[in-house]
Amino acid sequence: GEGGGAGLDDLDEFEQFGADEATELDVDKLNADDAAVNPPTPTGGAKDAEKAADDDEVNVGDFAEENSHAETLTRGGLKRLWLSKCHGISVGTVQFTTRHLSSSDAGRGGGAEPAIASVGRDSVLRVHSLQLGDQLHASAVGSLGKMSLSGLAVTAAASAPGSKFLATLVGSRDGRVYAYDVDGGATVGRIDAHDARDGVGALCVPRREPGKIFTASSAGRIRLWDVASFAHSRAGPSAGASFIAELGELESEDCEWISACCDDRGSLALVGADEGLVAAWDPRRKRASWIAEACPSGREVTGLVLMPDGFRVAVACKDGFARILELRKCGEVSDDRDLGVGSLTCVLANGSRGLLCGGRTGSLAAWDPDLAAPAAVRKPFRVRGVEAPSRGVGVSCAAAAPGGSALAVGWDDGSVGVYAENR
């Protein structure tokens, strides 16, 4: 949950890496876990989304160093469920989406079927089965614009009544955000969010306010939108979205804004730039709360995530460091660590166990900055069982399943892999 995460059990310490890959997935357990935190309703309402929000942080526990000399164990770490070449080029974003029970499914005990949605630089949205990795749907070329896609969110707010899959909101470099209905295979709404010359650099949806979405242009204009009526609009592609607020101050900064995150209620948005800057914005204000230098070397801030306490934000930087910024001290860096997996590309909150970060070397690193131990002990560890599809392929993005039952990892060769606890 918010305090400690609910999901993968703690792993044994001092394990070697290289666990055998799994060939089967306990779908019944994943379905039960998902149903417990996100019980279906006929319309996939916001209450379900809020209930699931309490449990969508993964907790993969403790990890040991790669050079540990302990006896190799067959359990612990993560196991690969499947790996598939889903996109022609690098995967931009992956998300877990939930298939809702239909009326014909009621009483059959089938439960909700988790699936993986991903967008690539090829401007196509693809949805794959969590069980086997089979492709369930692919958007038609051009239905989400003709530019590369820059962001993906799954929300109940824009879903049509009776839909089996939650609607996906997809940001594009053409400046638009598309609401896409996976069941119908069509775009059901569109926000002309930013100028086409700038494009959408990043987007995020508050977990407890799924009817809102923050969009950030690459030039630095941040906007907040209401998309709750997307699914019910018949008056035009942009009629279902209402503009709420915007921040234009960051356009004066000579950099490109490429990453974003927000708090649960949509009362705070944070964006990161390619020049190492991070900015915080309260949408009730006309100016940024603060702008801070998160990466002293001026390298990209590739990912951000709020820590469970709500007072700090963790940032992944292209210089290979994860840094902790204090929100109440105008973005002051309180801790940092080189995670040893090359340039960082993404960051996830790992419940009460700190952070998970992906790197260009093809590894996923775990680091707990709050571990009650000397700094020498609080060092990062590579996550055993997550390995690149081939030599030289790096992690491009990652996401945690609601309930923490699995991880999805996107790779920069277009592959997507799903990993779960190795029990």
C-alpha positions in Angstrom: 0.0 0.0 0.0 1.1 3.6 0.4 3.2 2.9 3.4 4.8 -0.4 2.6 3.4 -1.7 -0.7 1.5 -5.0 -1.1 2.8 -7.5 -3.5 5.9 -9.6 -4.0 7.1 -11.1 -0.8 10.6 -10.3 0.6 13.4 -12.3 -1.1 16.1 -14.1 0.8 19.3 -12.1 1.2 22.7 -13.1 -0.1 21.4 -14.9 -3.2 23.3 -15.3 -6.4 21.8 -14.2 -9.7 20.7 -16.4 -12.6 17.5 -18.1 -11.4 15.9 -20.5 -13.9 13.2 -18.9 -16.1 9.6 -19.9 -15.4 7.5 -21.5 -18.0 4.1 -21.2 -16.2 2.3 -18.4 -14.5 -0.1 -18.9 -11.6 -2.9 -17.0 -13.3 -5.5 -17.9 -10.7 -3.4 -16.2 -8.0 -2.8 -13.1 -10.0 -6.5 -12.9 -10.9 -7.4 -13.3 -7.2 -4.9 -10.7 -6.2 -6.2 -8.3 -8.8 -9.8 -8.9 -8.0 -9.1 -8.3 -4.3 -7.7 -4.9 -4.9 -9.8 -3.9 -8.0 -13.2 -5.6 -7.9 -15.0 -5.1 -11.3 -18.1 -3.1 -11.8 -20.2 -2.8 -14.9 -18.7 0.6 -15.8 -15.3 0.3 -14.3 -15.9 3.2 -12.0 -13.5 5.5 -10.3 -14.0 3.9 -6.9 -12.4 0.7 -8.2 -9.5 2.7 -9.5 -9.1 4.4 -6.1 -9.2 1.1 -4.3 -6.5 -0.4 -6.6 -4.4 2.7 -6.1 -3.6 1.6 -2.5 -1.8 -1.5 -3.8 -0.2 -0.7 -7.1 3.4 -0.4 -5.8 5.6 -3.4 -6.2 7.7 -4.7 -3.3 10.4 -7.2 -4.5 12.1 -7.2 -1.1 15.8 -7.6 -0.5 18.5 -8.4 -3.1 22.1 -9.5 -2.8 25.2 -8.5 -4.7 25.9 -10.1 -8.0 29.3 -11.3 -6.7 27.9 -13.0 -3.7 29.6 -16.4 -3.0 26.6 -17.9 -1.3 25.1 -21.2 -2.6 23.0 -20.7 -5.7 19.3 -21.0 -4.8 16.5 -22.1 -7.1 14.0 -19.8 -5.5 14.0 -16.1 -4.8 14.6 -13.2 -7.2 12.3 -12.8 -10.1 11.4 -15.3 -12.8 10.6 -14.4 -16.4 7.1 -15.2 -17.5 7.5 -14.3 -21.1 9.5 -12.1 -23.4 8.3 -10.9 -26.8 9.4 -8.6 -29.6 6.4 -6.3 -29.4 7.6 -3.2 -31.3 9.9 -2.5 -34.2 12.0 0.0 -32.2 12.4 1.1 -28.5 9.5 0.7 -26.1 8.4 4.0 -24.8 6.1 3.0 -22.0 4.5 -0.1 -20.5 1.4 -0.3 -18.2 -0.7 -3.1 -16.7 -4.4 -2.9 -17.8 -7.2 -4.9 -16.3 -9.8 -6.7 -18.2 -13.2 -6.4 -16.5 -15.7 -9.2 -16.1 -18.4 -9.1 -18.6 -22.0 -10.2 -17.8 -21.4 -13.4 -19.7 -18.3 -14.1 -17.5 -20.3 -13.6 -14.3 -20.6 -16.8 -12.4 -17.9 -18.6 -14.4 -15.2 -17.9 -11.8 -12.8 -16.7 -14.5 -11.9 -13.5 -12.7 -10.3 -10.4 -14.2 -7.6 -11.0 -16.8 -4.5 -8.8 -16.4 -2.9 -7.6 -19.6 0.1 -5.5 -20.7 -0.3 -2.3 -22.8 2.8 -0.8 -24.4 3.6 2.0 -26.8 6.7 2.3 -28.9 8.5 4.9 -31.0 6.6 3.2 -33.9 3.3 5.1 -33.0 1.4 1.8 -32.3 -0.3 0.7 -29.1 -0.2 -3.0 -28.4 -1.9 -5.1 -25.7 -0.6 -8.5 -24.8 -1.9 -11.2 -22.5 -0.2 -11.4 -19.1 -0.5 -15.2 -19.2 1.4 -16.1 -22.3 2.3 -12.8 -24.0 -0.1 -13.4 -26.9 -1.0 -10.2 -28.7 -4.7 -9.3 -27.9 -4.8 -6.0 -29.9 -2.8 -3.6 -31.9 -3.9 -0.1 -32.9 -4.1 0.6 -36.6 -1.3 2.6 -38.0 -2.3 6.3 -37.9 -5.1 5.9 -35.4 -2.9 7.5 -32.7 -1.2 10.0 -35.0 1.9 9.5 -37.1 4.5 10.7 -34.7 6.3 8.7 -32.0 4.3 8.1 -28.8 5.6 9.7 -25.6 3.4 8.5 -22.8 0.7 6.0 -21.7 -1.8 5.9 -18.9 -4.7 3.5 -18.1 -7.8 5.0 -16.5 -11.4 4.1 -15.7 -12.5 7.6 -16.2 -12.4 7.6 -20.0 -13.7 4.1 -20.4 -17.0 3.5 -22.1 -19.8 1.7 -20.1 -19.5 -2.1 -20.4 -15.9 -2.1 -21.8 -13.7 -5.0 -20.8 -10.5 -3.1 -20.8 -9.9 0.3 -19.3 -9.3 3.1 -21.7 -5.8 4.1 -22.5 -4.6 7.7 -22.7 -1.7 8.0 -25.2 0.5 11.1 -25.5 2.0 11.8 -28.9 4.8 14.0 -30.3 2.1 15.6 -32.5 0.9 17.5 -29.4 -2.2 15.4 -28.8 -3.4 13.0 -26.2 -5.6 10.2 -27.5 -8.2 8.2 -25.5 -8.2 4.8 -27.1 -10.8 2.0 -26.6 -9.0 -1.3 -26.8 -12.3 -3.3 -27.0 -13.6 -1.3 -30.0 -10.2 -0.7 -31.5 -10.9 3.0 -32.0 -10.0 6.4 -30.6 -12.9 7.7 -28.5 -11.5 11.1 -27.7 -8.7 13.5 -28.2 -7.1 16.4 -26.5 -5.2 18.9 -28.6 -3.0 19.3 -25.6 0.0 21.3 -27.0 1.4 22.9 -30.1 2.4 20.3 -32.7 5.8 21.9 -32.9 6.4 21.0 -29.2 4.5 17.8 -28.8 3.6 16.0 -25.6 6.8 15.3 -23.8 5.3 13.4 -20.8 1.9 12.8 -19.1 0.7 11.3 -15.8 -2.6 10.5 -14.1 -3.3 10.9 -10.4 -4.1 7.5 -8.9 -7.0 8.6 -6.8 -8.3 11.1 -9.4 -8.4 9.1 -12.6 -10.5 11.8 -14.3 -7.6 14.2 -14.4 -4.4 14.1 -16.5 -1.3 16.3 -16.5 0.4 16.9 -19.8 3.8 18.5 -20.3 5.0 19.8 -23.6 8.6 19.3 -24.5 9.0 23.1 -24.4 7.8 23.2 -20.7 4.2 24.1 -20.7 2.3 22.0 -18.2 -1.5 21.6 -18.4 -4.1 19.9 -16.2 -7.2 18.4 -17.9 -10.4 16.8 -16.9 -11.1 13.7 -19.1 -14.0 12.2 -17.1 -16.5 12.8 -19.8 -14.4 11.5 -22.7 -16.4 8.3 -23.1 -19.7 10.1 -23.2 -18.8 12.9 -25.6 -20.3 12.8 -29.1 -19.7 16.5 -30.0 -16.2 16.2 -31.4 -12.7 14.8 -30.7 -11.8 17.4 -28.0 -15.2 18.1 -26.6 -14.9 15.5 -23.9 -11.9 17.1 -22.2 -12.0 20.2 -20.1 -9.0 22.5 -19.5 -8.4 23.2 -15.8 -5.1 25.0 -15.3 -1.7 25.6 -16.9 1.9 26.6 -16.1 3.8 28.4 -18.8 6.7 29.6 -16.7 9.0 26.7 -17.6 9.1 27.7 -21.3 11.7 30.3 -20.4 14.1 27.5 -19.6 16.3 26.4 -22.5 15.7 22.7 -22.2 13.3 19.9 -23.2 10.9 18.5 -20.6 10.7 14.7 -21.0 9.4 13.1 -17.7 6.6 13.7 -15.3 4.9 12.3 -12.2 2.1 13.5 -9.8 0.7 12.8 -6.4 -2.4 10.7 -5.8 -4.9 13.6 -5.7 -3.5 15.7 -8.6 -2.4 18.6 -6.2 1.2 18.4 -7.2 3.0 17.7 -10.5 6.7 17.3 -11.1 8.5 17.4 -14.4 12.1 16.6 -15.4 14.2 18.0 -18.2 17.1 17.0 -20.4 19.4 19.6 -18.8 19.0 18.0 -15.3 16.3 20.3 -14.0 13.2 19.3 -12.0 10.2 21.6 -11.4 7.3 21.3 -9.0 3.9 22.8 -9.6 0.7 23.1 -7.6 -2.1 23.6 -10.2 -3.8 26.0 -7.8 -0.9 28.4 -8.4 0.2 30.4 -11.4 3.9 29.9 -10.8 6.1 26.9 -10.2 6.6 26.0 -6.5 10.3 25.6 -7.3 12.8 24.7 -10.0 15.9 22.7 -8.9 19.0 21.2 -10.4 18.7 17.5 -9.8 21.6 16.4 -12.0 24.7 18.5 -11.5 26.3 17.2 -14.6 23.4 18.5 -16.7 22.4 15.1 -17.9 18.7 14.1 -18.5 16.2 13.4 -15.7 14.7 10.3 -17.3 12.1 9.4 -14.6 10.5 10.7 -11.4 8.4 9.0 -8.7 7.1 10.3 -5.4 8.3 8.4 -2.3 5.7 6.8 0.0 6.1 9.5 2.6 4.9 12.2 0.1 7.6 14.6 1.1 10.3 13.4 -1.3 10.7 12.6 -5.0 13.2 10.1 -6.4 14.7 10.9 -9.8 16.5 8.7 -12.3 19.3 10.5 -14.1 21.2 9.7 -17.3 24.5 10.0 -15.4 23.6 6.7 -13.6 22.7 8.2 -10.3 19.3 8.0 -8.5 18.7 11.1 -6.4 16.3 11.9 -3.6 14.9 15.5 -3.6 13.2 17.1 -0.7 9.9 18.7 -1.7 9.8 21.0 1.4 13.3 22.2 0.8 12.8 23.4 -2.8 14.2 20.3 -4.4 17.4 20.0 -2.3 19.2 16.7 -2.9 19.3 14.8 0.3 20.8 11.5 -1.0 22.2 10.1 -4.2 23.7 6.8 -5.3 25.4 5.5 -8.5 23.3 2.3 -9.1 25.9 0.7 -11.3 23.6 -0.2 -14.2 24.7 2.5 -16.6 22.5 5.5 -17.6 19.2 5.3 -15.7 16.1 5.2 -17.9 13.2 4.8 -15.4 12.4 4.6 -11.7 9.6 2.8 -9.7 8.6 3.1 -6.0 9.3 -0.3 -4.4 6.9 0.1 -1.5 8.7 0.2 1.8 11.9 -1.1 0.1 12.9 2.0 -1.7 13.3 2.2 -5.4 13.7 0.1 -8.6 15.6 1.7 -11.5 16.3 0.4 -15.0 19.6 1.0 -16.7 21.2 1.0 -20.2 23.3 -2.0 -19.3 20.2 -4.2 -19.3 19.7 -4.6 -15.6 17.2 -3.5 -13.0 18.7 -2.1 -9.7 17.1 -2.0 -6.3 18.1 0.7 -3.7 16.6 1.5 -0.3 17.8 4.9 0.8 15.9 4.6 4.1 17.4 1.3 5.2 18.4 1.7 8.8 22.1 0.7 8.3 25.4 2.4 7.6 25.9 3.9 4.1 28.3 1.0 3.2 25.4 -1.4 3.7 22.8 0.6 2.0 24.3 -0.1 -1.4 22.2 -0.9 -4.5 21.7 -4.5 -5.7 20.9 -5.9 -9.1 17.6 -7.7 -9.3 18.2 -11.3 -10.1 16.2 -12.8 -12.9 15.8 -9.7 -15.1 18.2 -10.1 -18.0 18.4 -8.3 -21.3 17.0 -10.1 -24.4 20.4 -9.9 -26.0 23.8 -8.3 -25.5 23.8 -4.5 -25.5 20.1 -4.1 -25.1 19.1 -1.8 -22.2 15.9 -1.2 -20.1 13.8 1.6 -21.6 10.8 1.6 -19.2 9.1 -0.5 -16.4 5.8 -0.7 -14.6 4.4 -2.6 -11.6 1.2 -4.6 -11.6 -1.7 -3.5 -9.4 -1.1 -5.5 -6.2 2.6 -5.9 -7.0 2.2 -9.4 -8.4 4.4 -8.8 -11.4 6.7 -6.3 -13.2 6.7 -5.4 -16.9 9.9 -4.2 -18.5 10.3 -2.5 -21.9 13.6 -2.9 -23.7 15.2 -0.6 -26.2 15.1 -3.2 -29.0 11.3 -3.2 -28.9 10.9 -6.2 -26.6 8.6 -6.4 -23.6 9.1 -8.9 -20.7 7.0 -9.7 -17.7 8.6 -11.0 -14.5 7.1 -12.3 -11.2 8.2 -13.5 -7.9 10.2 -16.7 -8.1 8.6 -18.8 -5.3 
